[in-house]
């Protein structure tokens, strides 16, 4: 089966093609706001303008034609509503034109599934860290015919039908941020520094020459809060260098994440720890988690950066996984779900 996946939850437009367990292409374009955060309408316009050339690039990389595609998948949520509409509308158009099935995919679940494939893990404790999401996740098994799927807090998602009679998976969130995602912390702090492109990768370079200064550390069981850390860090810039404060923001937030993950590991007794999402590209975070996993005697895994950053291949892979487990969707059920949660979603 060839699946074409379209990702457009936030700043990245990605189009990838997957065949079984192999990515044939994974093309992307990234909207990079300068001196400001993501403006939804600007990001959506960027995705719309870049879609056609990116589609051609992805098909060329894979060496296939649109008529060869067996399944179209799109990022249904969570994400920015205007951006989500791009992938949803494009997938619906292509599915109708070529008379092929269509599948809406939970963005967070796609990160988890592609990372499990890359790491070769079957049942890990997952730390998912990105701009808008920071969660500690485990997988649950459900019955062959799972109940209706839900999106957001109480909103009903398109449940489709379960044709395959196979057991569906469900995710459970053990802990999460109670305010902002760790990626948003970095973006907000970067703008406070006056960076033209306020992104975590830029902060990672600045932090390399810094030293630690004390900042608030807030962990509530397996839940975390980052806004207090952000506020204190911005105030600290008046008395400490940007290198020292940047280093300390990363050191403190990563220590918080590692502590909460270790607590989840001790609770669940899992033998694998997996980190995924855009922030998982950070080498410092990877090192801290790997060290913790080694001390606990469990395996540590992380996907290549290509699949940690938002991308279309992970949507395509998740689409195949959905379809093979019997999930089907009607065109009328395909709509953006900006508040869709991973723990309200059967896989």
C-alpha positions in Angstrom: 0.0 0.0 0.0 1.2 3.5 -0.9 0.0 6.2 1.4 0.5 9.9 0.8 0.5 11.9 4.1 0.0 15.7 4.5 1.1 17.5 7.6 0.1 21.1 8.3 -0.6 21.6 12.0 1.6 24.7 12.5 4.6 26.1 10.8 5.5 23.1 8.7 3.9 21.9 5.5 5.0 18.3 4.9 4.1 15.8 2.2 5.5 12.3 2.6 4.9 8.9 0.9 5.2 5.6 2.8 5.1 2.0 1.7 4.7 -0.5 4.5 7.7 0.4 6.8 9.7 2.5 4.4 9.5 6.3 3.6 9.8 6.8 -0.1 9.7 10.6 0.2 9.5 13.2 3.0 9.5 16.7 1.5 8.7 19.8 3.5 8.5 23.6 3.6 8.7 25.6 6.8 7.0 28.9 7.5 9.6 31.0 9.4 8.0 34.1 11.1 10.6 36.8 11.8 10.2 39.0 14.8 6.9 37.5 15.7 5.1 34.2 16.6 3.1 32.2 14.1 0.3 34.3 12.6 -2.4 31.6 11.7 -3.6 33.3 8.5 -0.1 34.0 7.3 1.0 30.4 8.0 -2.1 29.0 6.2 -1.5 31.2 3.2 2.1 30.0 3.0 1.0 26.4 3.1 -1.5 27.0 0.4 1.0 28.7 -1.9 3.6 26.0 -1.4 1.4 23.0 -1.6 1.5 22.3 -5.4 5.3 22.5 -5.8 5.8 20.5 -2.7 3.4 17.8 -3.9 5.4 17.6 -7.1 8.7 17.3 -5.2 7.4 14.6 -3.0 6.0 12.5 -5.9 9.3 13.0 -7.8 11.4 11.8 -4.8 9.2 8.7 -4.4 9.2 8.0 -8.2 5.4 7.6 -8.2 2.3 9.3 -9.7 -0.8 10.4 -7.9 -2.7 7.7 -9.6 -0.4 5.1 -7.9 -1.4 6.3 -4.4 -3.7 3.9 -2.5 -4.6 6.0 0.5 -4.5 9.7 1.4 -3.9 10.7 5.1 -3.9 14.2 6.7 -3.1 15.7 10.1 -6.6 16.2 11.6 -5.4 17.7 14.9 -4.3 19.0 17.3 -3.0 22.2 15.8 -3.8 25.7 14.4 -7.2 25.6 12.8 -6.4 27.6 9.7 -3.3 25.5 9.1 -5.1 22.2 9.6 -7.6 23.2 6.9 -4.9 23.1 4.3 -4.1 19.4 4.8 -7.7 18.5 5.3 -8.9 20.2 2.1 -6.0 18.9 0.0 -6.5 15.3 1.1 -10.3 15.5 0.5 -9.8 16.9 -3.0 -7.2 14.2 -3.9 -9.2 11.4 -2.4 -12.3 12.4 -4.3 -10.5 13.0 -7.6 -8.7 9.7 -7.6 -11.5 7.8 -5.8 -9.2 6.5 -3.0 -9.8 6.2 0.8 -8.9 8.9 3.2 -7.8 8.8 6.8 -7.5 11.6 9.4 -4.5 11.2 11.7 -3.8 12.5 15.2 -0.6 14.5 14.9 0.7 13.4 18.3 0.0 9.8 17.7 1.9 10.0 14.4 5.0 11.3 16.2 4.8 8.4 18.6 4.3 5.7 16.0 7.0 6.8 13.6 9.5 7.1 16.5 8.6 3.6 17.7 9.3 2.3 14.2 12.7 4.1 14.0 13.8 3.0 17.4 12.5 -0.6 17.0 10.4 -0.3 20.2 7.2 -2.1 20.9 5.9 -0.7 24.2 7.8 2.3 25.5 7.1 5.1 27.9 7.0 8.1 25.6 8.0 11.7 26.3 6.4 13.8 23.6 7.9 17.3 23.5 7.0 20.0 20.9 5.9 23.6 20.6 2.3 23.1 21.7 2.6 19.7 23.4 4.5 18.3 26.3 3.2 14.9 27.5 4.3 11.6 29.1 2.4 8.9 27.3 1.8 5.1 27.5 -0.1 2.8 25.2 -3.2 0.9 26.3 -4.9 -1.9 24.5 -8.7 -1.8 23.7 -11.2 -4.2 22.4 -11.4 -5.2 18.7 -14.4 -2.8 18.3 -13.4 0.3 20.2 -16.0 2.8 21.2 -16.5 6.1 19.6 -13.5 8.3 19.3 -13.4 11.7 20.9 -11.5 14.9 20.1 -10.6 17.7 22.4 -12.3 17.8 25.7 -15.7 16.3 25.1 -16.0 17.0 21.4 -16.8 14.0 19.2 -14.4 13.1 16.4 -15.2 11.2 13.2 -15.3 7.6 14.4 -15.6 5.9 11.0 -16.1 2.1 11.1 -13.9 -0.7 12.3 -13.9 -3.1 9.3 -10.8 -5.2 10.2 -12.0 -6.5 13.6 -8.5 -6.0 14.9 -7.6 -4.7 18.4 -7.3 -1.0 18.5 -4.7 0.9 20.6 -5.4 3.8 22.9 -3.0 6.2 24.5 -3.0 7.3 28.1 -1.4 10.6 29.3 0.3 10.1 32.6 1.5 13.6 32.9 1.7 16.8 30.8 2.3 20.5 30.9 -0.4 22.5 32.8 0.3 25.7 30.9 2.5 25.9 27.8 4.6 23.3 25.8 8.3 23.3 26.3 8.8 24.4 22.7 6.6 27.4 23.3 8.7 28.2 26.3 11.8 28.4 24.0 10.0 30.4 21.3 8.7 32.9 23.8 12.0 33.3 25.5 13.8 33.6 22.1 11.5 36.6 21.3 12.3 38.1 24.7 16.0 37.9 23.7 15.1 39.9 20.5 16.0 37.0 18.2 14.7 37.5 14.6 14.0 33.8 14.3 13.1 32.7 17.8 13.4 28.9 17.6 14.8 26.3 19.9 17.6 25.4 17.5 18.9 29.0 17.7 18.7 28.9 21.5 20.6 25.6 21.6 23.6 27.3 19.9 23.5 30.3 22.3 23.3 28.0 25.3 26.6 26.2 24.4 28.7 28.9 26.0 26.5 29.6 29.0 26.8 28.7 32.7 24.0 27.9 35.2 22.1 30.5 37.1 19.2 29.6 39.4 15.7 29.5 38.0 12.3 28.2 39.2 11.8 24.4 38.9 8.2 23.3 38.9 7.2 19.6 38.8 3.8 18.5 40.2 4.0 14.7 40.2 4.3 14.0 36.5 2.8 17.3 35.5 4.9 20.4 34.7 4.6 24.2 34.5 6.8 26.4 32.3 5.4 29.9 32.5 7.0 30.7 35.8 10.3 29.6 34.4 9.8 31.8 31.4 8.9 34.9 33.5 11.9 34.5 35.8 14.3 33.9 32.9 13.2 37.1 31.2 13.7 39.0 34.5 17.1 37.4 35.0 18.3 38.9 31.7 18.7 42.2 33.5 21.5 40.7 35.7 23.0 37.8 33.8 24.2 37.2 30.2 21.9 35.9 27.6 24.2 32.9 27.2 23.9 32.0 30.9 20.2 32.5 31.1 19.6 30.5 27.9 21.7 27.7 29.2 19.8 27.7 32.5 16.4 27.8 30.8 17.3 24.6 28.9 19.0 22.9 31.8 16.1 23.6 34.1 13.3 22.6 31.7 15.1 19.4 30.6 15.8 18.4 34.2 12.1 18.8 34.9 11.2 16.7 31.9 13.7 14.0 32.9 12.5 13.9 36.5 8.8 13.5 35.5 9.7 10.9 32.9 11.8 8.9 35.4 8.8 9.0 37.8 6.6 7.6 35.0 9.1 4.9 34.2 9.2 3.8 37.9 5.4 3.7 38.0 4.8 1.8 34.8 7.9 -0.5 34.9 8.4 -0.1 31.2 11.6 -1.4 29.7 11.9 1.3 26.9 11.9 5.1 27.0 11.3 7.0 23.8 11.4 10.8 23.2 9.8 12.3 20.2 8.6 15.6 18.8 10.4 18.7 17.6 12.2 19.4 20.9 13.5 15.8 20.9 16.1 17.0 18.3 18.0 18.7 21.2 21.1 16.8 22.0 21.2 18.0 25.6 17.8 16.6 26.3 18.6 13.3 24.5 21.8 13.0 26.7 19.9 13.6 30.0 17.2 11.1 29.1 19.7 8.5 27.9 21.7 8.8 31.1 18.5 8.4 33.2 17.5 5.4 31.2 20.9 3.8 31.7 20.7 4.3 35.4 17.3 2.6 35.4 18.5 -0.3 33.3 16.1 0.3 30.4 16.6 1.1 26.6 16.5 4.7 25.3 15.4 5.6 21.8 15.0 8.6 19.6 14.2 8.9 15.9 16.4 10.8 13.4 15.7 14.5 13.4 14.0 14.2 10.0 11.1 12.3 11.7 11.2 14.2 15.0 10.4 17.6 13.4 6.9 17.8 11.9 6.8 15.9 8.6 4.4 14.3 6.1 6.0 10.8 6.2 4.8 10.2 9.8 1.3 11.1 8.8 1.5 8.6 5.9 2.9 5.9 8.1 0.2 6.5 10.7 -2.4 6.4 7.9 -1.3 3.0 6.9 -1.4 1.8 10.5 -5.0 3.1 10.9 -6.2 1.5 7.7 -4.6 -1.8 8.4 -6.4 -1.9 11.7 -9.8 -1.4 10.0 -10.3 2.3 10.4 -12.4 3.9 7.7 -13.6 7.5 7.3 -16.3 9.2 5.2 -15.5 12.5 3.5 -18.1 14.1 5.7 -16.1 13.1 8.8 -12.9 14.7 7.5 -12.7 18.1 9.3 -10.0 19.9 11.3 -10.0 19.2 15.0 -7.7 21.8 16.6 -8.2 20.5 20.2 -8.0 16.8 19.5 -6.1 15.0 22.2 -4.0 11.8 21.9 -5.9 10.2 24.8 -9.2 10.7 23.1 -8.2 8.9 20.0 -8.2 5.2 19.1 -5.4 4.0 16.8 
